[in-house]
Amino acid sequence: MKSFSESYKEAGVDITAGYESVELIKKHVARTKIPGVISGIGGFGGLFAPDFSGMEEPVLISGTDGVGTKIKLAFLLDKHNTIGIDAVAMCVNDVICCGAKPLFFLDYIAIGKNYPEKVASIVEGIAEGCVQSECALVGGETAEHPGLMPVDDYDVAGFCVGLVDKPKMIDGSKLCEGDVLIGLRSSGVHSNGFSLVRKVFEIDENTINNKYDELCAPLGEALLTPTKIYVKPILALLDEVTVKGISHITGGGFYENIPRMLKDGLSAKIIKENIHVLPIFDVIQRVGNIPEHDMFNTFNMGVGMVVAVGKNDVQKALDVLKANGEDAVVLGEVIKGDEGVVFA
């Protein structure tokens, strides 16, 4: 007998809609299957058999995050197939900072009312993020929250697990004065600082499609651009160059995130003119009349990832990144001191 509860449906939870969602997302999940996956969706747990061959001391590294209030833009634009990329990106980009290759991802979607097509659209984005980072979507959960959330609202979060050999783990311990900082360009605001962004533009259904001369797309479309995923180029770089530190530039911008890869007694000197600030940040700063310090303390400003390498490895690192589609630039260097980040 097919599972169905009229009483539960009257309370706001439609079990049948949940089954329909699962059927619709199966094709998206199938795109993410990689060696190691030994279960399909629908079970009580996602199963994955990692390959530890060739490793001296395998270490599993996990990361979890959501997309924050950026999700409000997806509601306003009624576009739901990219926000899942952000959810994956925020997790895998953190894990890769330790040198770990992402293995698998699980999502959690809390939704006011389960509209199967909308859920499938959200998972389409999650699957795309997994494909971009070459990790498997091995499971997830969609939970209807009647009475707790408006019927058209939802939130997306998730976590990933990555694998690294402990001797190759990146922890900043090898950093020294004179090492060079290389910046990888971002795709936009990514998934951080959107509470400030929404305040600056007073974003609602009337302002979401405003146009600005500096932008090639309406405001909402520019802001909804998915977070860039850096897994493939960073893994390629790790194969060719000794990388001493990696920072994912998220909420807190330069001032908070770059020091996270530095050991005590070291700071980062950034050459400001080397930063290719994206037009969206110029617009945010101008419209919001935001001090430059606050911009660099909130947003990525066009740099989504920073890596540190030795002086002799700089050109090779730039070449490897370019070969893997990254427009990377030298941002500055590691210096002595406890200032954290200083601009020159």
HELIX and SHEET records of a PDB file:
HELIX    1   1 GLU A    6  GLU A   10  1                                   5    
HELIX    2   2 ILE A   15  ALA A   30  1                                  16    
HELIX    3   3 GLY A   68  LYS A   70  5                                   3    
HELIX    4   4 ILE A   71  LEU A   77  1                                   7    
HELIX    5   5 ILE A   83  VAL A   95  1                                  13    
HELIX    6   6 ILE A   96  CYS A   98  5                                   3    
HELIX    7   7 PRO A  116  SER A  133  1                                  18    
HELIX    8   8 LYS A  166  LYS A  168  5                                   3    
HELIX    9   9 PHE A  194  PHE A  201  1                                   8    
HELIX   10  10 LEU A  219  LEU A  224  1                                   6    
HELIX   11  11 VAL A  231  GLU A  240  1                                  10    
HELIX   12  12 GLY A  253  ASN A  257  1                                   5    
HELIX   13  13 ILE A  258  MET A  261  5                                   4    
HELIX   14  14 LYS A  272  ASN A  274  5                                   3    
HELIX   15  15 PRO A  279  GLY A  288  1                                  10    
HELIX   16  16 GLU A  292  PHE A  296  1                                   5    
HELIX   17  17 LYS A  311  ASP A  313  5                                   3    
HELIX   18  18 VAL A  314  ALA A  323  1                                  10    
SHEET    1   A 4 PRO A  58  GLY A  66  0                                        
SHEET    2   A 4 TYR A 154  ASP A 165 -1                                        
SHEET    3   A 4 LYS A 101  ILE A 111 -1                                        
SHEET    4   A 4 ALA A 136  GLU A 144  1                                        
SHEET    1   B 6 VAL A 243  HIS A 248  0                                        
SHEET    2   B 6 VAL A 303  VAL A 309 -1                                        
SHEET    3   B 6 VAL A 180  ARG A 185 -1                                        
SHEET    4   B 6 ALA A 328  LYS A 336 -1                                        
SHEET    5   B 6 LEU A 266  ILE A 270 -1                                        
SHEET    6   B 6 VAL A 341  PHE A 343  1                                        
END                                                                             
